[in-house]
Amino acid sequence: MPQLLLTPVRLGALELKNRVVMAPLTRCRADNPGYVPTEMMARYYAQRASAGLIVSEGVIVSPQARGYPF
């Protein structure tokens, strides 16, 4: 049964090469102007690009929308 995790699957219109789904890294770690993704975040996702599906991050629409500081 463990091999099933690594088999392709169709998810709606998406054809995934495996059944691994990765939760997003929170963008609240960004403390730069505009809270834009950093090079570290890009590297984090690039290292995990073989996951079947990576759920995108939420977008903070205003400073008041942040759930916690830093």
C-alpha positions in Angstrom: 0.0 0.0 0.0 2.8 2.6 0.6 3.6 2.5 -3.2 0.1 4.1 -3.8 1.4 7.4 -2.3 3.9 7.6 -5.2 1.5 6.8 -8.0 0.0 9.5 -10.3 -3.5 10.8 -9.7 -6.0 13.1 -11.4 -7.4 15.8 -9.1 -10.0 17.7 -11.1 -8.2 19.3 -14.0 -4.8 18.6 -12.4 -2.6 15.6 -13.3 -0.3 15.0 -10.3 2.7 12.8 -10.6 2.2 11.5 -7.1 -0.3 11.8 -4.2 2.0 13.9 -1.9 0.3 17.2 -0.9 2.4 19.8 0.9 0.9 22.5 3.1 2.1 26.1 2.6 4.8 27.9 4.4 3.4 31.0 6.0 4.4 34.3 4.4 4.2 35.9 7.9 7.9 35.1 8.2 8.6 37.9 5.7 9.4 41.1 7.5 10.5 43.1 4.4 8.5 46.0 2.9 5.3 44.6 1.4 5.9 41.2 3.0 6.9 39.8 -0.3 8.4 36.3 -0.6 12.1 36.1 0.2 14.9 34.2 -1.5 14.8 31.7 1.4 11.1 31.0 0.7 11.8 30.5 -3.0 14.6 28.0 -2.2 12.3 26.2 0.3 9.7 25.6 -2.4 12.3 24.7 -5.1 13.7 22.0 -2.8 10.2 20.5 -2.5 9.1 20.8 -6.1 8.8 17.0 -6.5 5.7 17.0 -4.3 2.5 16.1 -6.2 0.8 19.3 -5.1 2.0 22.3 -3.1 -0.9 24.4 -1.7 -0.1 28.1 -2.3 0.3 30.6 0.6 -2.4 32.9 1.8 -1.9 36.6 0.9 -1.9 39.2 3.6 -4.1 42.0 2.1 -3.3 44.6 4.7 -1.1 45.1 7.8 -4.2 44.6 10.0 -4.8 41.2 8.3 -1.7 39.6 9.8 -2.6 37.0 12.4 0.5 37.5 14.5 3.7 39.6 14.4 6.9 38.5 12.8 
